[in-house]
Amino acid sequence: MTETAGLREREKSRVRRELIDAALRLFDRQGFEHTTVQQIADTAQVSRRTFHRHFPSKTAVVFAHEEDVMSLLLTALDQRPAGEPVFTALRAALRDFLLGTEGLKERYQQADAVRRARLVLITNPELRSENFIGAVGRREALARNFARRAGLPDNDLTPKLAAATCFSAFGVGLDHWAESDDHSLTGLYDILDGAVAALQHGIDI
């Protein structure tokens, strides 16, 4: 990639992040239904046309953020040793992803965006239903990662089941964290790690 192309991609990523941040803050302050695309563009100081270069609609902003978070988590998971069992690797990836020493400011911003995105989904049942197809894709991406780590074919039931249970645990954990009083990275990690640990060791209420 040439230096010019690299600068162009970084600028594109910057504008995309600013649009996501502007949208989620507006949704949090005045509600999803009462926020317009033009307001999001104005807050991010770009044109409506620029907004639509990145997102087809304001709904897509919320879903795109969830895609970004899953991509970052999968990257952290890929950095774990190949021989680790999937739940052990996932818990370590969550720790590295949320509590690592590098990029702390960016992670705080990411966590705040996660909280806002979850609150949008919690308070908009119809929007949450629309997210189902995207959620299936993210769950399948996690299942493929688990299958690859375990040396199993993509269509094996076990990694699919493990990914599905993890994905459900993430959803419950994120909703619980978003509605709690502790919005810290440590609070988020404790909840998600506890959820995966419960799956790892078995739940018996």
N, C-alpha and C positions, 0 to 999 in steps of 0.2 A: 504494500500500500504506500503511495507517495505521501510526502508530508502534507501537501494540499488536501488530498483525500482524507488523511487522518484528521486534520483540523476541521474539515467539513463534517465528518462523522461525530467528532466531539461536540461541535456546535449543535448538531441535530439532537444529540443526546441531552445536551443542556436545556434546550428549548422544550423537549419532551418532558423532562423532569419538572421544569417550572410550570408547565401546563397542568401536570398531574397535581403538583402542590397547590396551585391556585384553585383548581377545581375542588379538591378535597376540603380546602379551607372554606370555600364558599358554601359547599354542601353542608359543612358542619355548622356554619354561622346562620344560614338562611334557609336550609333545607334543599334537598335534591330537586324537588319539583319546581321550586321557585328560582332556581339558578338557570341562567341561559348560557348558551355557547358564547354569545357576544360578551357577557360579563366575565367569563373565564378568560377569553382572549384579552380583554381590556386589563384584567388584573395581572396577567402575565406579560402585558405590554407587547402583544403581537397582534397581527390582523386575524380576522375570522378565517380568512383563506389559509393562513399558516396553521391555525388550529386544525383545520380539516386535512391538512397534509399529514398530520400525525394521528388524528382520530376521526372516525366517521361520525361520532356522536358523543354527547357527554356521558352516556352510559358506558361507552367503550373505555373511558378514562379509568373508571373504577376497576373494570376487568383487566385492563392493561397493567395496572399496578399489581394485581394479584399474580399475573404472569411474571412480572419482574421479580417479585419476591421468590417465587418458586424457582426461577432460573438461578438466582443467587444461592439458594439453598442447595440445589443440585450441584452447583460448582463447588461449594464447600464439601459436599458429600463425596464428590469425585477425588478430592484431595486426601481422603482418609485411606489407610492401608487396605489393600485389596483383600486381605485375609480376615478382616473384621466382620462379624455377623451384622446383618443389616440394622437391627435396632441399636446395637452398640455404636456402629458407625454413624447412625443418624443422630444419636444423642451427642456424640462428640462433634459432629458437624454443626449442630445447633449451638453448642457451647462456643466453638470457634467463630461462627457466624455472628452471634449476638454479643459475646463477651471478649472478643479479641482486642488487642491493644491498638491495632492500626485502623485508621479511618473512623475514629470514635464519633466525630461530629456528624459524618455522613450516616452512621448507623442510628444515631439519635433522630436525625431527620427522617430516615427510613421508617423507624419504629413509630414516629408520630404520624406518618402517612398511613402506615398499616392500621393504626388505631382509628383514624378518621374513615378509612375505607371500610373497616368492619362495621363502624357505627352506621354508615350509609346503608350497608346491606341489612343490618339488624332492623333498622327503622323503615326499610322499604321491601316488604315481602315479595312484591312483583319483580323488583330488580333482582332479588336473590334467586328467584325462580329462573330469570333470564340467564343467570350466571351458571346454570347447571351444565350446559354443554361445555363451556370453558373449563369448569371444574373437572369434568370427566377427562378432558385432555391433559390437565395437570396431574391428575391421579395416575393416568396411564404412563406419563413421563416418569413419575416416581417408581411405578411398577417395573418399567424397563430398566431403570437404574438398579433396582434391587435384583432383578433377574441377571443382569450383567455381572453384578458384584458376586452373586452366588454361582455363576457359571451355569445358569438355567436358561432354557429357551424363553422367548418373550411371551409365549402363550401358556406357560406353566401357571397353574392355579395359585401356588403358594406365594410367589412375589406379588401377584395381583391382590390376594387377600391381605397380605401384610401392608401393601400400599393403601388399600381401601380403608383399613382400620386406622392407619396413621393419618390419612387425610381427614377422616371423621374426627379424630382426636385433635388435629390442628384446628379445625373449625370450631369445635367446642372450646378449646383452650383460648383461641384468639377472641372469641366472643366474650368469654369470661374476663379476660384481661382488659379488653376495650371498655367494659362496663364497670371495672373495678376502680378503686381510688389510686392504685399504684400503677403508673404508666411508665415505669422505668424499664430499661433493658434487662436488668436483673429480675424484675418481677415477671417480665415476659418469658425469659429463659426458664425461671423456676416452674412456671405453669406448663410450658410446652415440654420441658424435660420430664416433669412429673407425669404428664399425660402419656408420653412415649414409654416411660419406665413402667407405668401401669400395664401397658400392652405387652411389654417385654416380659414381665414377671407374672402376668395373669391377673385378671380382675375378679375378685370374689367379695361381693358386698354382703 
